[in-house]
Amino acid sequence: MAVDDSGDLVYGALSYSLLRELNDAEAGSTYRDVSERVALEVTEQFPDQHPQLEGARDRLLFRLDELEPMRFVPVRQRRGDRLVLGGG
C-alpha cells in the first residue's frame, strides 16, 4: 500500500485520490473516467503503484446504465506539458 503523509493525516494514496475524484465527478461520468484519472495521479506520486479497475468500466457512476465505449488512446504518464500515450 502506498501511503501519503500530509501533516497529521496518514491515508492510502489510492483511497485519497479516489475519494477526491468521486467528489469532483460530473454528471455522466463513468467508472473509466474516474479510474483513469486516479490511476494517473497515484502512479505519478508512487511509480510502483498501478491501480486497476475490473468490471463494467463504461457504466455511469452509481447507476446501471452502460455506455458504448468511445475509441481512445489512454494517457500513461504526464510530466509537465509532455504526455506518454498507451497507443500500442
mmCIF file as gemmi writes it, N, C-alpha and C atoms, coordinates in Angstrom:
data_model
loop_
_atom_site.group_PDB
_atom_site.id
_atom_site.type_symbol
_atom_site.label_atom_id
_atom_site.label_alt_id
_atom_site.label_comp_id
_atom_site.label_asym_id
_atom_site.label_entity_id
_atom_site.label_seq_id
_atom_site.pdbx_PDB_ins_code
_atom_site.Cartn_x
_atom_site.Cartn_y
_atom_site.Cartn_z
_atom_site.occupancy
_atom_site.B_iso_or_equiv
_atom_site.pdbx_formal_charge
_atom_site.auth_seq_id
_atom_site.auth_asym_id
_atom_site.pdbx_PDB_model_num
ATOM 1 N N . MET Axp A 1 ? 0.846 -1.185 0 1 0 ? 1 A 1
ATOM 2 C CA . MET Axp A 1 ? 0 0 0 1 0 ? 1 A 1
ATOM 3 C C . MET Axp A 1 ? 0.883 1.237 0 1 0 ? 1 A 1
ATOM 4 N N . ALA Axp A 2 ? 0.649 2.15 -0.904 1 0 ? 2 A 1
ATOM 5 C CA . ALA Axp A 2 ? 1.347 3.431 -0.902 1 0 ? 2 A 1
ATOM 6 C C . ALA Axp A 2 ? 0.652 4.321 0.107 1 0 ? 2 A 1
ATOM 7 N N . VAL Axp A 3 ? 1.439 4.966 0.925 1 0 ? 3 A 1
ATOM 8 C CA . VAL Axp A 3 ? 0.878 5.828 1.959 1 0 ? 3 A 1
ATOM 9 C C . VAL Axp A 3 ? 1.371 7.242 1.728 1 0 ? 3 A 1
ATOM 10 N N . ASP Axp A 4 ? 0.474 8.178 1.83 1 0 ? 4 A 1
ATOM 11 C CA . ASP Axp A 4 ? 0.823 9.585 1.723 1 0 ? 4 A 1
ATOM 12 C C . ASP Axp A 4 ? 0.636 10.181 3.106 1 0 ? 4 A 1
ATOM 13 N N . ASP Axp A 5 ? 1.615 10.914 3.572 1 0 ? 5 A 1
ATOM 14 C CA . ASP Axp A 5 ? 1.577 11.505 4.901 1 0 ? 5 A 1
ATOM 15 C C . ASP Axp A 5 ? 1.635 13.015 4.748 1 0 ? 5 A 1
ATOM 16 N N . SER Axp A 6 ? 0.529 13.677 5.028 1 0 ? 6 A 1
ATOM 17 C CA . SER Axp A 6 ? 0.473 15.134 4.936 1 0 ? 6 A 1
ATOM 18 C C . SER Axp A 6 ? 0.154 15.704 6.307 1 0 ? 6 A 1
ATOM 19 N N . GLY Axp A 7 ? 1.199 15.998 7.045 1 0 ? 7 A 1
ATOM 20 C CA . GLY Axp A 7 ? 1 16.559 8.38 1 0 ? 7 A 1
ATOM 21 C C . GLY Axp A 7 ? 0.466 15.524 9.343 1 0 ? 7 A 1
ATOM 22 N N . ASP Axp A 8 ? -0.687 15.801 9.942 1 0 ? 8 A 1
ATOM 23 C CA . ASP Axp A 8 ? -1.267 14.926 10.955 1 0 ? 8 A 1
ATOM 24 C C . ASP Axp A 8 ? -2.062 13.77 10.361 1 0 ? 8 A 1
ATOM 25 N N . LEU Axp A 9 ? -2.362 13.818 9.066 1 0 ? 9 A 1
ATOM 26 C CA . LEU Axp A 9 ? -3.179 12.789 8.446 1 0 ? 9 A 1
ATOM 27 C C . LEU Axp A 9 ? -2.315 11.791 7.687 1 0 ? 9 A 1
ATOM 28 N N . VAL Axp A 10 ? -2.598 10.518 7.88 1 0 ? 10 A 1
ATOM 29 C CA . VAL Axp A 10 ? -1.934 9.463 7.124 1 0 ? 10 A 1
ATOM 30 C C . VAL Axp A 10 ? -3.042 8.663 6.45 1 0 ? 10 A 1
ATOM 31 N N . TYR Axp A 11 ? -2.937 8.498 5.145 1 0 ? 11 A 1
ATOM 32 C CA . TYR Axp A 11 ? -4.002 7.816 4.414 1 0 ? 11 A 1
ATOM 33 C C . TYR Axp A 11 ? -3.399 7.12 3.206 1 0 ? 11 A 1
ATOM 34 N N . GLY Axp A 12 ? -4.134 6.16 2.649 1 0 ? 12 A 1
ATOM 35 C CA . GLY Axp A 12 ? -3.702 5.478 1.445 1 0 ? 12 A 1
ATOM 36 C C . GLY Axp A 12 ? -3.841 6.409 0.249 1 0 ? 12 A 1
ATOM 37 N N . ALA Axp A 13 ? -2.841 6.412 -0.603 1 0 ? 13 A 1
ATOM 38 C CA . ALA Axp A 13 ? -2.847 7.302 -1.77 1 0 ? 13 A 1
ATOM 39 C C . ALA Axp A 13 ? -4.018 6.991 -2.694 1 0 ? 13 A 1
ATOM 40 N N . LEU Axp A 14 ? -4.307 5.704 -2.901 1 0 ? 14 A 1
ATOM 41 C CA . LEU Axp A 14 ? -5.418 5.328 -3.773 1 0 ? 14 A 1
ATOM 42 C C . LEU Axp A 14 ? -6.749 5.787 -3.175 1 0 ? 14 A 1
ATOM 43 N N . SER Axp A 15 ? -6.956 5.538 -1.909 1 0 ? 15 A 1
ATOM 44 C CA . SER Axp A 15 ? -8.206 5.944 -1.252 1 0 ? 15 A 1
ATOM 45 C C . SER Axp A 15 ? -8.406 7.444 -1.328 1 0 ? 15 A 1
ATOM 46 N N . TYR Axp A 16 ? -7.357 8.201 -1.045 1 0 ? 16 A 1
ATOM 47 C CA . TYR Axp A 16 ? -7.442 9.653 -1.07 1 0 ? 16 A 1
ATOM 48 C C . TYR Axp A 16 ? -7.79 10.155 -2.465 1 0 ? 16 A 1
ATOM 49 N N . SER Axp A 17 ? -7.073 9.654 -3.451 1 0 ? 17 A 1
ATOM 50 C CA . SER Axp A 17 ? -7.289 10.082 -4.829 1 0 ? 17 A 1
ATOM 51 C C . SER Axp A 17 ? -8.681 9.691 -5.324 1 0 ? 17 A 1
ATOM 52 N N . LEU Axp A 18 ? -9.109 8.479 -5.011 1 0 ? 18 A 1
ATOM 53 C CA . LEU Axp A 18 ? -10.418 8.006 -5.436 1 0 ? 18 A 1
ATOM 54 C C . LEU Axp A 18 ? -11.535 8.845 -4.822 1 0 ? 18 A 1
ATOM 55 N N . LEU Axp A 19 ? -11.458 9.115 -3.541 1 0 ? 19 A 1
ATOM 56 C CA . LEU Axp A 19 ? -12.494 9.932 -2.895 1 0 ? 19 A 1
ATOM 57 C C . LEU Axp A 19 ? -12.542 11.328 -3.489 1 0 ? 19 A 1
ATOM 58 N N . ARG Axp A 20 ? -11.387 11.901 -3.762 1 0 ? 20 A 1
ATOM 59 C CA . ARG Axp A 20 ? -11.35 13.241 -4.341 1 0 ? 20 A 1
ATOM 60 C C . ARG Axp A 20 ? -11.957 13.252 -5.741 1 0 ? 20 A 1
ATOM 61 N N . GLU Axp A 21 ? -11.62 12.26 -6.565 1 0 ? 21 A 1
ATOM 62 C CA . GLU Axp A 21 ? -12.165 12.202 -7.928 1 0 ? 21 A 1
ATOM 63 C C . GLU Axp A 21 ? -13.67 11.921 -7.928 1 0 ? 21 A 1
ATOM 64 N N . LEU Axp A 22 ? -14.135 11.065 -7.032 1 0 ? 22 A 1
ATOM 65 C CA . LEU Axp A 22 ? -15.574 10.821 -6.937 1 0 ? 22 A 1
ATOM 66 C C . LEU Axp A 22 ? -16.314 12.094 -6.534 1 0 ? 22 A 1
ATOM 67 N N . ASN Axp A 23 ? -15.729 12.852 -5.63 1 0 ? 23 A 1
ATOM 68 C CA . ASN Axp A 23 ? -16.325 14.104 -5.19 1 0 ? 23 A 1
ATOM 69 C C . ASN Axp A 23 ? -16.396 15.124 -6.332 1 0 ? 23 A 1
ATOM 70 N N . ASP Axp A 24 ? -15.379 15.124 -7.194 1 0 ? 24 A 1
ATOM 71 C CA . ASP Axp A 24 ? -15.315 16.097 -8.297 1 0 ? 24 A 1
ATOM 72 C C . ASP Axp A 24 ? -15.993 15.615 -9.579 1 0 ? 24 A 1
ATOM 73 N N . ALA Axp A 25 ? -16.436 14.356 -9.611 1 0 ? 25 A 1
ATOM 74 C CA . ALA Axp A 25 ? -17.016 13.788 -10.837 1 0 ? 25 A 1
ATOM 75 C C . ALA Axp A 25 ? -18.283 14.542 -11.241 1 0 ? 25 A 1
ATOM 76 N N . GLU Axp A 26 ? -18.394 14.78 -12.533 1 0 ? 26 A 1
ATOM 77 C CA . GLU Axp A 26 ? -19.561 15.467 -13.073 1 0 ? 26 A 1
ATOM 78 C C . GLU Axp A 26 ? -20.627 14.455 -13.475 1 0 ? 26 A 1
ATOM 79 N N . ALA Axp A 27 ? -21.852 14.922 -13.629 1 0 ? 27 A 1
ATOM 80 C CA . ALA Axp A 27 ? -22.932 14.055 -14.109 1 0 ? 27 A 1
ATOM 81 C C . ALA Axp A 27 ? -22.52 13.457 -15.449 1 0 ? 27 A 1
ATOM 82 N N . GLY Axp A 28 ? -22.784 12.176 -15.624 1 0 ? 28 A 1
ATOM 83 C CA . GLY Axp A 28 ? -22.426 11.499 -16.858 1 0 ? 28 A 1
ATOM 84 C C . GLY Axp A 28 ? -21.059 10.857 -16.836 1 0 ? 28 A 1
ATOM 85 N N . SER Axp A 29 ? -20.333 10.992 -15.718 1 0 ? 29 A 1
ATOM 86 C CA . SER Axp A 29 ? -19.016 10.359 -15.606 1 0 ? 29 A 1
ATOM 87 C C . SER Axp A 29 ? -19.168 8.857 -15.472 1 0 ? 29 A 1
ATOM 88 N N . THR Axp A 30 ? -18.214 8.135 -16.009 1 0 ? 30 A 1
ATOM 89 C CA . THR Axp A 30 ? -18.205 6.679 -15.909 1 0 ? 30 A 1
ATOM 90 C C . THR Axp A 30 ? -17.107 6.24 -14.951 1 0 ? 30 A 1
ATOM 91 N N . TYR Axp A 31 ? -17.149 4.958 -14.608 1 0 ? 31 A 1
ATOM 92 C CA . TYR Axp A 31 ? -16.09 4.41 -13.764 1 0 ? 31 A 1
ATOM 93 C C . TYR Axp A 31 ? -14.74 4.517 -14.47 1 0 ? 31 A 1
ATOM 94 N N . ARG Axp A 32 ? -14.73 4.388 -15.802 1 0 ? 32 A 1
ATOM 95 C CA . ARG Axp A 32 ? -13.487 4.541 -16.564 1 0 ? 32 A 1
ATOM 96 C C . ARG Axp A 32 ? -12.934 5.954 -16.392 1 0 ? 32 A 1
ATOM 97 N N . ASP Axp A 33 ? -13.801 6.97 -16.498 1 0 ? 33 A 1
ATOM 98 C CA . ASP Axp A 33 ? -13.362 8.361 -16.346 1 0 ? 33 A 1
ATOM 99 C C . ASP Axp A 33 ? -12.63 8.557 -15.027 1 0 ? 33 A 1
ATOM 100 N N . VAL Axp A 34 ? -13.256 8.113 -13.97 1 0 ? 34 A 1
ATOM 101 C CA . VAL Axp A 34 ? -12.697 8.3 -12.636 1 0 ? 34 A 1
ATOM 102 C C . VAL Axp A 34 ? -11.435 7.461 -12.45 1 0 ? 34 A 1
ATOM 103 N N . SER Axp A 35 ? -11.481 6.198 -12.841 1 0 ? 35 A 1
ATOM 104 C CA . SER Axp A 35 ? -10.343 5.306 -12.575 1 0 ? 35 A 1
ATOM 105 C C . SER Axp A 35 ? -9.1 5.724 -13.354 1 0 ? 35 A 1
ATOM 106 N N . GLU Axp A 36 ? -9.264 6.243 -14.56 1 0 ? 36 A 1
ATOM 107 C CA . GLU Axp A 36 ? -8.092 6.676 -15.317 1 0 ? 36 A 1
ATOM 108 C C . GLU Axp A 36 ? -7.423 7.883 -14.672 1 0 ? 36 A 1
ATOM 109 N N . ARG Axp A 37 ? -8.205 8.82 -14.181 1 0 ? 37 A 1
ATOM 110 C CA . ARG Axp A 37 ? -7.618 9.982 -13.5 1 0 ? 37 A 1
ATOM 111 C C . ARG Axp A 37 ? -6.933 9.56 -12.21 1 0 ? 37 A 1
ATOM 112 N N . VAL Axp A 38 ? -7.573 8.658 -11.47 1 0 ? 38 A 1
ATOM 113 C CA . VAL Axp A 38 ? -6.994 8.177 -10.213 1 0 ? 38 A 1
ATOM 114 C C . VAL Axp A 38 ? -5.687 7.43 -10.473 1 0 ? 38 A 1
ATOM 115 N N . ALA Axp A 39 ? -5.698 6.513 -11.432 1 0 ? 39 A 1
ATOM 116 C CA . ALA Axp A 39 ? -4.503 5.721 -11.72 1 0 ? 39 A 1
ATOM 117 C C . ALA Axp A 39 ? -3.336 6.616 -12.124 1 0 ? 39 A 1
ATOM 118 N N . LEU Axp A 40 ? -3.595 7.607 -12.958 1 0 ? 40 A 1
ATOM 119 C CA . LEU Axp A 40 ? -2.547 8.518 -13.394 1 0 ? 40 A 1
ATOM 120 C C . LEU Axp A 40 ? -1.976 9.295 -12.217 1 0 ? 40 A 1
ATOM 121 N N . GLU Axp A 41 ? -2.841 9.815 -11.38 1 0 ? 41 A 1
ATOM 122 C CA . GLU Axp A 41 ? -2.396 10.606 -10.233 1 0 ? 41 A 1
ATOM 123 C C . GLU Axp A 41 ? -1.584 9.759 -9.239 1 0 ? 41 A 1
ATOM 124 N N . VAL Axp A 42 ? -2.086 8.579 -8.907 1 0 ? 42 A 1
ATOM 125 C CA . VAL Axp A 42 ? -1.399 7.726 -7.936 1 0 ? 42 A 1
ATOM 126 C C . VAL Axp A 42 ? -0.042 7.275 -8.474 1 0 ? 42 A 1
ATOM 127 N N . THR Axp A 43 ? 0.002 6.858 -9.743 1 0 ? 43 A 1
ATOM 128 C CA . THR Axp A 43 ? 1.252 6.371 -10.31 1 0 ? 43 A 1
ATOM 129 C C . THR Axp A 43 ? 2.274 7.494 -10.454 1 0 ? 43 A 1
ATOM 130 N N . GLU Axp A 44 ? 1.818 8.719 -10.684 1 0 ? 44 A 1
ATOM 131 C CA . GLU Axp A 44 ? 2.755 9.85 -10.733 1 0 ? 44 A 1
ATOM 132 C C . GLU Axp A 44 ? 3.411 10.071 -9.372 1 0 ? 44 A 1
ATOM 133 N N . GLN Axp A 45 ? 2.646 9.929 -8.311 1 0 ? 45 A 1
ATOM 134 C CA . GLN Axp A 45 ? 3.182 10.135 -6.963 1 0 ? 45 A 1
ATOM 135 C C . GLN Axp A 45 ? 3.952 8.922 -6.458 1 0 ? 45 A 1
ATOM 136 N N . PHE Axp A 46 ? 3.504 7.727 -6.837 1 0 ? 46 A 1
ATOM 137 C CA . PHE Axp A 46 ? 4.099 6.483 -6.369 1 0 ? 46 A 1
ATOM 138 C C . PHE Axp A 46 ? 4.318 5.571 -7.577 1 0 ? 46 A 1
ATOM 139 N N . PRO Axp A 47 ? 5.46 5.699 -8.262 1 0 ? 47 A 1
ATOM 140 C CA . PRO Axp A 47 ? 5.696 4.985 -9.525 1 0 ? 47 A 1
ATOM 141 C C . PRO Axp A 47 ? 5.55 3.465 -9.461 1 0 ? 47 A 1
ATOM 142 N N . ASP Axp A 48 ? 5.642 2.875 -8.286 1 0 ? 48 A 1
ATOM 143 C CA . ASP Axp A 48 ? 5.494 1.419 -8.175 1 0 ? 48 A 1
ATOM 144 C C . ASP Axp A 48 ? 4.057 0.975 -7.946 1 0 ? 48 A 1
ATOM 145 N N . GLN Axp A 49 ? 3.127 1.916 -7.835 1 0 ? 49 A 1
ATOM 146 C CA . GLN Axp A 49 ? 1.726 1.562 -7.608 1 0 ? 49 A 1
ATOM 147 C C . GLN Axp A 49 ? 0.927 1.85 -8.872 1 0 ? 49 A 1
ATOM 148 N N . HIS Axp A 50 ? 0.207 0.839 -9.362 1 0 ? 50 A 1
ATOM 149 C CA . HIS Axp A 50 ? -0.563 0.949 -10.599 1 0 ? 50 A 1
ATOM 150 C C . HIS Axp A 50 ? -1.998 0.475 -10.365 1 0 ? 50 A 1
ATOM 151 N N . PRO Axp A 51 ? -2.874 1.37 -9.902 1 0 ? 51 A 1
ATOM 152 C CA . PRO Axp A 51 ? -4.273 0.985 -9.661 1 0 ? 51 A 1
ATOM 153 C C . PRO Axp A 51 ? -4.937 0.48 -10.931 1 0 ? 51 A 1
ATOM 154 N N . GLN Axp A 52 ? -5.804 -0.511 -10.777 1 0 ? 52 A 1
ATOM 155 C CA . GLN Axp A 52 ? -6.529 -1.085 -11.907 1 0 ? 52 A 1
ATOM 156 C C . GLN Axp A 52 ? -8.009 -1.158 -11.58 1 0 ? 52 A 1
ATOM 157 N N . LEU Axp A 53 ? -8.815 -1.195 -12.621 1 0 ? 53 A 1
ATOM 158 C CA . LEU Axp A 53 ? -10.258 -1.312 -12.467 1 0 ? 53 A 1
ATOM 159 C C . LEU Axp A 53 ? -10.722 -2.567 -13.179 1 0 ? 53 A 1
ATOM 160 N N . GLU Axp A 54 ? -11.524 -3.341 -12.516 1 0 ? 54 A 1
ATOM 161 C CA . GLU Axp A 54 ? -12.129 -4.523 -13.133 1 0 ? 54 A 1
ATOM 162 C C . GLU Axp A 54 ? -13.635 -4.332 -13.155 1 0 ? 54 A 1
ATOM 163 N N . GLY Axp A 55 ? -14.271 -4.917 -14.136 1 0 ? 55 A 1
ATOM 164 C CA . GLY Axp A 55 ? -15.719 -4.835 -14.204 1 0 ? 55 A 1
ATOM 165 C C . GLY Axp A 55 ? -16.186 -3.918 -15.318 1 0 ? 55 A 1
ATOM 166 N N . ALA Axp A 56 ? -17.378 -3.398 -15.18 1 0 ? 56 A 1
ATOM 167 C CA . ALA Axp A 56 ? -18.027 -2.58 -16.214 1 0 ? 56 A 1
ATOM 168 C C . ALA Axp A 56 ? -17.469 -1.16 -16.17 1 0 ? 56 A 1
ATOM 169 N N . ARG Axp A 57 ? -16.43 -0.918 -16.916 1 0 ? 57 A 1
ATOM 170 C CA . ARG Axp A 57 ? -15.748 0.38 -16.917 1 0 ? 57 A 1
ATOM 171 C C . ARG Axp A 57 ? -16.604 1.508 -17.491 1 0 ? 57 A 1
ATOM 172 N N . ASP Axp A 58 ? -17.454 1.187 -18.43 1 0 ? 58 A 1
ATOM 173 C CA . ASP Axp A 58 ? -18.218 2.227 -19.113 1 0 ? 58 A 1
ATOM 174 C C . ASP Axp A 58 ? -19.631 2.399 -18.564 1 0 ? 58 A 1
ATOM 175 N N . ARG Axp A 59 ? -19.824 1.989 -17.34 1 0 ? 59 A 1
ATOM 176 C CA . ARG Axp A 59 ? -21.103 2.19 -16.65 1 0 ? 59 A 1
ATOM 177 C C . ARG Axp A 59 ? -21.069 3.553 -15.971 1 0 ? 59 A 1
ATOM 178 N N . LEU Axp A 60 ? -22.188 4.246 -16.006 1 0 ? 60 A 1
ATOM 179 C CA . LEU Axp A 60 ? -22.285 5.53 -15.314 1 0 ? 60 A 1
ATOM 180 C C . LEU Axp A 60 ? -22.098 5.32 -13.817 1 0 ? 60 A 1
ATOM 181 N N . LEU Axp A 61 ? -21.433 6.259 -13.177 1 0 ? 61 A 1
ATOM 182 C CA . LEU Axp A 61 ? -21.171 6.145 -11.736 1 0 ? 61 A 1
ATOM 183 C C . LEU Axp A 61 ? -22.46 5.937 -10.953 1 0 ? 61 A 1
ATOM 184 N N . PHE Axp A 62 ? -22.469 4.917 -10.135 1 0 ? 62 A 1
ATOM 185 C CA . PHE Axp A 62 ? -23.571 4.609 -9.223 1 0 ? 62 A 1
ATOM 186 C C . PHE Axp A 62 ? -24.909 4.391 -9.944 1 0 ? 62 A 1
ATOM 187 N N . ARG Axp A 63 ? -24.842 3.944 -11.197 1 0 ? 63 A 1
ATOM 188 C CA . ARG Axp A 63 ? -26.044 3.653 -11.977 1 0 ? 63 A 1
ATOM 189 C C . ARG Axp A 63 ? -25.84 2.326 -12.692 1 0 ? 63 A 1
ATOM 190 N N . LEU Axp A 64 ? -26.866 1.854 -13.35 1 0 ? 64 A 1
ATOM 191 C CA . LEU Axp A 64 ? -26.77 0.618 -14.108 1 0 ? 64 A 1
ATOM 192 C C . LEU Axp A 64 ? -26.665 0.863 -15.609 1 0 ? 64 A 1
ATOM 193 N N . ASP Axp A 65 ? -26.764 2.129 -16.024 1 0 ? 65 A 1
ATOM 194 C CA . ASP Axp A 65 ? -26.686 2.474 -17.439 1 0 ? 65 A 1
ATOM 195 C C . ASP Axp A 65 ? -25.272 2.22 -17.954 1 0 ? 65 A 1
ATOM 196 N N . GLU Axp A 66 ? -25.184 1.495 -19.035 1 0 ? 66 A 1
ATOM 197 C CA . GLU Axp A 66 ? -23.891 1.19 -19.651 1 0 ? 66 A 1
ATOM 198 C C . GLU Axp A 66 ? -23.773 1.995 -20.94 1 0 ? 66 A 1
ATOM 199 N N . LEU Axp A 67 ? -22.656 2.69 -21.111 1 0 ? 67 A 1
ATOM 200 C CA . LEU Axp A 67 ? -22.441 3.494 -22.305 1 0 ? 67 A 1
ATOM 201 C C . LEU Axp A 67 ? -21.599 2.71 -23.31 1 0 ? 67 A 1
ATOM 202 N N . GLU Axp A 68 ? -21.808 3.006 -24.579 1 0 ? 68 A 1
ATOM 203 C CA . GLU Axp A 68 ? -20.963 2.427 -25.625 1 0 ? 68 A 1
ATOM 204 C C . GLU Axp A 68 ? -19.586 3.063 -25.492 1 0 ? 68 A 1
ATOM 205 N N . PRO Axp A 69 ? -18.541 2.253 -25.318 1 0 ? 69 A 1
ATOM 206 C CA . PRO Axp A 69 ? -17.205 2.848 -25.114 1 0 ? 69 A 1
ATOM 207 C C . PRO Axp A 69 ? -16.729 3.603 -26.357 1 0 ? 69 A 1
ATOM 208 N N . MET Axp A 70 ? -16.085 4.723 -26.121 1 0 ? 70 A 1
ATOM 209 C CA . MET Axp A 70 ? -15.501 5.508 -27.196 1 0 ? 70 A 1
ATOM 210 C C . MET Axp A 70 ? -14.108 4.967 -27.491 1 0 ? 70 A 1
ATOM 211 N N . ARG Axp A 71 ? -13.674 5.09 -28.723 1 0 ? 71 A 1
ATOM 212 C CA . ARG Axp A 71 ? -12.301 4.726 -29.061 1 0 ? 71 A 1
ATOM 213 C C . ARG Axp A 71 ? -11.391 5.826 -28.542 1 0 ? 71 A 1
ATOM 214 N N . PHE Axp A 72 ? -10.288 5.43 -27.915 1 0 ? 72 A 1
ATOM 215 C CA . PHE Axp A 72 ? -9.394 6.415 -27.325 1 0 ? 72 A 1
ATOM 216 C C . PHE Axp A 72 ? -8.004 5.809 -27.163 1 0 ? 72 A 1
ATOM 217 N N . VAL Axp A 73 ? -7.064 6.665 -26.87 1 0 ? 73 A 1
ATOM 218 C CA . VAL Axp A 73 ? -5.71 6.242 -26.525 1 0 ? 73 A 1
ATOM 219 C C . VAL Axp A 73 ? -5.471 6.747 -25.112 1 0 ? 73 A 1
ATOM 220 N N . PRO Axp A 74 ? -5.21 5.833 -24.155 1 0 ? 74 A 1
ATOM 221 C CA . PRO Axp A 74 ? -5.044 6.276 -22.771 1 0 ? 74 A 1
ATOM 222 C C . PRO Axp A 74 ? -3.73 7.021 -22.538 1 0 ? 74 A 1
ATOM 223 N N . VAL Axp A 75 ? -3.752 7.954 -21.605 1 0 ? 75 A 1
ATOM 224 C CA . VAL Axp A 75 ? -2.546 8.654 -21.177 1 0 ? 75 A 1
ATOM 225 C C . VAL Axp A 75 ? -1.875 7.783 -20.118 1 0 ? 75 A 1
ATOM 226 N N . ARG Axp A 76 ? -0.635 7.405 -20.36 1 0 ? 76 A 1
ATOM 227 C CA . ARG Axp A 76 ? 0.104 6.546 -19.423 1 0 ? 76 A 1
ATOM 228 C C . ARG Axp A 76 ? 0.936 7.345 -18.436 1 0 ? 76 A 1
ATOM 229 N N . GLN Axp A 77 ? 1.382 8.528 -18.866 1 0 ? 77 A 1
ATOM 230 C CA . GLN Axp A 77 ? 2.241 9.32 -17.991 1 0 ? 77 A 1
ATOM 231 C C . GLN Axp A 77 ? 2.136 10.783 -18.398 1 0 ? 77 A 1
ATOM 232 N N . ARG Axp A 78 ? 2.231 11.666 -17.401 1 0 ? 78 A 1
ATOM 233 C CA . ARG Axp A 78 ? 2.179 13.101 -17.661 1 0 ? 78 A 1
ATOM 234 C C . ARG Axp A 78 ? 3.313 13.756 -16.885 1 0 ? 78 A 1
ATOM 235 N N . ARG Axp A 79 ? 4.142 14.514 -17.603 1 0 ? 79 A 1
ATOM 236 C CA . ARG Axp A 79 ? 5.24 15.264 -16.972 1 0 ? 79 A 1
ATOM 237 C C . ARG Axp A 79 ? 5.226 16.666 -17.549 1 0 ? 79 A 1
ATOM 238 N N . GLY Axp A 80 ? 4.738 17.601 -16.773 1 0 ? 80 A 1
ATOM 239 C CA . GLY Axp A 80 ? 4.639 18.97 -17.26 1 0 ? 80 A 1
ATOM 240 C C . GLY Axp A 80 ? 3.706 19.038 -18.456 1 0 ? 80 A 1
ATOM 241 N N . ASP Axp A 81 ? 4.234 19.52 -19.583 1 0 ? 81 A 1
ATOM 242 C CA . ASP Axp A 81 ? 3.406 19.617 -20.784 1 0 ? 81 A 1
ATOM 243 C C . ASP Axp A 81 ? 3.636 18.453 -21.745 1 0 ? 81 A 1
ATOM 244 N N . ARG Axp A 82 ? 4.246 17.366 -21.28 1 0 ? 82 A 1
ATOM 245 C CA . ARG Axp A 82 ? 4.503 16.193 -22.112 1 0 ? 82 A 1
ATOM 246 C C . ARG Axp A 82 ? 3.66 15.008 -21.647 1 0 ? 82 A 1
ATOM 247 N N . LEU Axp A 83 ? 3.133 14.24 -22.587 1 0 ? 83 A 1
ATOM 248 C CA . LEU Axp A 83 ? 2.326 13.065 -22.288 1 0 ? 83 A 1
ATOM 249 C C . LEU Axp A 83 ? 2.946 11.841 -22.94 1 0 ? 83 A 1
ATOM 250 N N . VAL Axp A 84 ? 2.803 10.695 -22.275 1 0 ? 84 A 1
ATOM 251 C CA . VAL Axp A 84 ? 3.132 9.401 -22.877 1 0 ? 84 A 1
ATOM 252 C C . VAL Axp A 84 ? 1.811 8.69 -23.078 1 0 ? 84 A 1
ATOM 253 N N . LEU Axp A 85 ? 1.509 8.342 -24.336 1 0 ? 85 A 1
ATOM 254 C CA . LEU Axp A 85 ? 0.255 7.696 -24.657 1 0 ? 85 A 1
ATOM 255 C C . LEU Axp A 85 ? 0.445 6.185 -24.774 1 0 ? 85 A 1
ATOM 256 N N . GLY Axp A 86 ? -0.572 5.429 -24.399 1 0 ? 86 A 1
ATOM 257 C CA . GLY Axp A 86 ? -0.546 3.972 -24.499 1 0 ? 86 A 1
ATOM 258 C C . GLY Axp A 86 ? -1.169 3.543 -25.808 1 0 ? 86 A 1
ATOM 259 N N . GLY Axp A 87 ? -0.481 3.796 -26.917 1 0 ? 87 A 1
ATOM 260 C CA . GLY Axp A 87 ? -1.053 3.521 -28.219 1 0 ? 87 A 1
ATOM 261 C C . GLY Axp A 87 ? -0.59 2.23 -28.87 1 0 ? 87 A 1
ATOM 262 N N . GLY Axp A 88 ? 0.099 1.372 -28.136 1 0 ? 88 A 1
ATOM 263 C CA . GLY Axp A 88 ? 0.479 0.092 -28.701 1 0 ? 88 A 1
ATOM 264 C C . GLY Axp A 88 ? 1.752 0.066 -29.318 1 0 ? 88 A 1
